[in-house]
Amino acid sequence: MAAPSAAPQRIVIENAAIATVDANDTEYATGYLVVADNKIESLGAGKAPEGLENVVRRTDATGHLITPGLINTHHHFYQWITRGLATDHNLFNWLVALYPTWARIDESMVRVAAQGSLAMMARGGVTTAMDHHYVFPQGSGDLSGAIIGAAKDMGVRFTLARGSMDRSEKDGGLPPDFAVETTEGALAATEETVKRYHDASFDSMTQVAVAPCSPFSISTELLREGAALGRRLGVRMHTHGSETVEEEKFCHELFGMGPTDYFESTGFLGEDVWMAHCVHMNDSDIAAFARTKTGVAHCPSSNARLAAGIARVPDMLKAGVPVGLGVDGTASNESGELHTELRNALLINRLGAHRESALNARQALRLGTYGGAQVLGRADNIGSLEPGKLADFVLWKIDGIGHSSIADPVTAIVFGAAAPVTASFVNGKQIVENNRLLFADEEAIARDARAEAQRLARITAQA
């Protein structure tokens, strides 16, 4: 006879404004949230139900807005130790300037860079992060293991997009010859990473995607075989696409077609694929993404930093394309924050053709939460506050000087200054309290990151 299961431990939070970001955009001016172990048990207006058993914590959240945790859909953690370089370059020149430095990273550098990248996001309300790591210098150590370990230690839900490059300068690509893998080696290492780390369970804390880097750094064979590998293993796929006009020109010259048609010809469009950037998309491209349900990671600050352009996010959303938000690597978005991307996405898109009707506050919040869950293939378990979903949520303080005079709570956190995070929970476990990480030493991370950035700069200079 099986032993009876332990009674769930409950957390009760009351007196907060709540934005659920569910299908109906349900909101409560004053409401409650009940967590049972690692899942949301109930939520609604007014006070929590009476008679709840085994309540281990009860919080009065007056002056706060509760939202789903933010979900980052594109990043390059290793760039944390190369911030502030090549600050006046477009994408291609920026890559050429930085590849010689990036090609000399090692496991120690990557671990510290991952800690810095994760810390900055988690402090600002990110509960699910991803990292597209594609630079694997020979002899550099277990880079994937270092990244995944950093996320695990910090308590953040995580997707590693195991990237790869096999097209170097000698083949007409941008990376230096010593910075790439062989096609066969990249595919084999990606498969090993998936088999070692990917967890497909409902409450998984670690997942892995197949992620060849970009059209100008990979061969057609790697892209096509990467798509086949991802589908054979049953995992998602990710790459960069349509980021700049230079990429568009590159694809036409090399492949005789634009990026979207090229991706589709290799099998790299589909509901199991999401693409970073997608700035230069025509109507046909957007229709192809909508038809195939390919997702987009919108990175407004990085696109502005590299003068790439303004993605047609309103048109994508209207067509039914899944869209989430991304920090991108911090060599092209030095702040490393996702909560500020809510505001930047709204403001930058209003500079485009749709002007003031491009995005509103609630659409911006949806991009950073449910949209991200869609893009990462996890909309059934995270991204909105609903009974049965995983308890990933944030308490934003909105009664302080930066927000108290803004009547609408969602408008306050999107249009206003970056709101303080009083508490952030992942899988029912608190990881942030009053903007401080509970499972990491922020001062040590800062010291270590500076030391590793200086070490990398010395190694690069000596080379």
Summary of the structure (lengths in Angstrom):
residues: 463
radius of gyration: 21.6
end to end distance: 66.6
largest distance: 70.1
contacts: 1703
relative contact order: 0.16
helix: 39%
strand: 22%
